[in-house]
Amino acid sequence: MLGYLDKPSSTAAMKDDDGWLYTGDIGYFDENEYTYIVDRMKELIKVSGLQVAPAELEALLLTHPKIKDSAVIGIPHKKKGEVPRAYVVVSNDGGEEDITEDEIKAFVATKSAPYKQLKGGVEFVKEIPKSASGKILRRLLR
């Protein structure tokens, strides 16, 4: 990427002195040198100086059989700066008992580091707000 089309000031703000363009994306290369974008820097949740990627917790939540969709945001916390809060859509596959906030918190707690736990709670919603391209509209959850 060379920059933003017809936006030289936006491009200049994203480039360093050596010409590298910083998009704010977080990603990795696999063993075949394929690039994967997994999150955005500005969406990271800062918990006691540690960074939590919302996409990581969302992917974890989606492994639970009773969760159909999820979104995670950081909410303010007096001592820790921010803590993760999950918004979940429960799957309706007929007849199964609903899942509770405590069950979801326990599920995440057994599969993640202590600072990544859902100290901001769990909110149950009918749907996760998304853009036309399928990106989570986190600003609507704040």
N, C-alpha and C positions, 0 to 999 in steps of 0.2 A: 504494500500500500504506500503510495507516495504522499497522500494527504487527502483533504476534503475538497471536493470539486467546487470551484468558485468561492472558496472560503479561506483566503490566504492567512487571515489573522487566527482562525481556529487551527489551521495547520501549523503555523509558527509556534503556537502555544503548546503543541504536542511534540515538537521536535527538540532534540538536544543539539549541542554544538557540533557533534559528529554526524548529524543527519538522521539519527535513529528516531523513528516515530513511535511514541508511546501511546498505545490505544486504550490502556486500562484493562485489557483482557488478561485473564489468567488461564494458562493452558500448559500443555506438555507435548512432547514428541514421543511416539512409541518406537519400538525396535525397528520398524520399517520406515521411520522418519515421517509418519503421518502426523499432522498437527491436530490437536484436540483443544478446543476452547471450552473451559468448564465454568467460568464465572467472570465477574467484573470486580476490579479493585474497589470501586466505590460501593459495592454491595457487601463487602466483607463486614462481619460483625466483630467489633473489637471488645473482647472480654478480658479484663485485667491485663491489658497489653498483649494478649494473644489474639490471633485472627482465626475466625470461623467462617468458612465458605458456606453460604446458605444452600447452594446446590448439593453439597455433600450431605447435609442433613435431610434435604428433600429426597435425595436418592435413597437414603437409609429408610426414611418413613415409607416410601413406596414399596419397600420389600415386605411390609406388614400386610398380610392377606385381607385385613379389614379396612385398609386405607386405599382409596381410589386416586386421590390427588392431594398434593401438599404444596405449601409455600412457607418459607421461613424468613423472618425479618429480625433485626435487632431492635430492642426497645431499651429506653434509658434505665439505668440502674445506679443508685447513689454510690455504691462502693466499687462496682466492677466496670462502670462506664456504660456498657451495654450487655444484654443477655439475649439469647435466642428465644423467640416465640414462634410456635408453629400454628399454621392454619391448615386444617385437614378436612377433606371431604371423605366421609365414610362410604365404603362400597355397600351397595344394596343388592347383595346376591341372594336375597330371600331367606328369611327365617333365622339368620344369625343374630345373636345378641349384640347390641351396640357395644362399642369399645369406649372406655372411660379415659379421661385425661390422665389419671394415674397410671393406667396400663400403657398408654403411649409414652409417658415420661420414663417408665420402667424399661420399656423396650429400647428406647434411645440410650438410657443409662448403661444397659448391659453391652452395648455395641459401640460406644464412643468414649472419648476422654472426658473427665469430669467438667472441664471448662466448656465443652460442647453440649452439655445437657440443657434441656428445655426449662431453664430457670424462669423464663418469661411466661411460661404457661402454654396451654394449648387451647385454641379457639376452633370450634366446629362451625363450618360454613357449608352452604349448599353448593358453591362453586368457587374456584380460584379465579380472580379477575386476570384476564390475559388479553394481550394485543391480538390483532388480526394475524400476526405471524406466530402466535403461540407463546410469546414471552410473558412471564409473570409481571403484572403491573403492581409492583411492591408499594408504590406511592399510595395506592388505594387501600392498602392494608394498614398504613400508618395512622 
